[in-house]
Amino acid sequence: MLLSLPAIFRFPWTASDFVIMGILLGSVGLGIEFLVRQSGSMFVRLGAIVAVLTAFLTIWVNLAVGMIGSEDNPYNLLFIGLLALVMIGGIWVRLRPEGMVRVTLAAAALQAALAVGGVGQDQRGAIFSGVFALFWLFSAALFRAGASR
């Protein structure tokens, strides 16, 4: 249903836009499903959901309009490194809540650093990017709550 909205509202999407968004939405659903099954703790599950949705939004924003400047700005490629940090970090700590606290805190720090670094290019985009650091911090807080129980 979500994927049909751009067609209904006549967004200027190409066939490849629909394919990419379909892959992204499918990946989000599968990622959430996989991660939620890793723990019985509601806090850990919510932390995983927030992390997956933050990663999804990072990709979506960068593909659509660009986090800093336009989607063609090479600076936005740095956000791929952020997502790689989260994925590799998650694998490294075996998705354990204690480790995911550190991974999502590192993601928040890197997101904030990228926001600060982008101020000179796009102040509004940098502030927007900085807000994403708060999502990573929220995910870390949820993981911490789950790890302490």
Secondary structure, 3 states (H helix, E strand, C coil): CHHHHHHHCCCCCCHHHHHHHHHHHHHHHHHHHHHHCCCCCHHHHHHHHHHHHHHHHHHHHHHHCCCCCCCCCHHHHHHHHHHHHHHHHHHHCCCCHHHHHHHHHHHHHHHHHHHHHCCCCCHHHHHHHHHHHHHHHHHHHHHHHHHCC
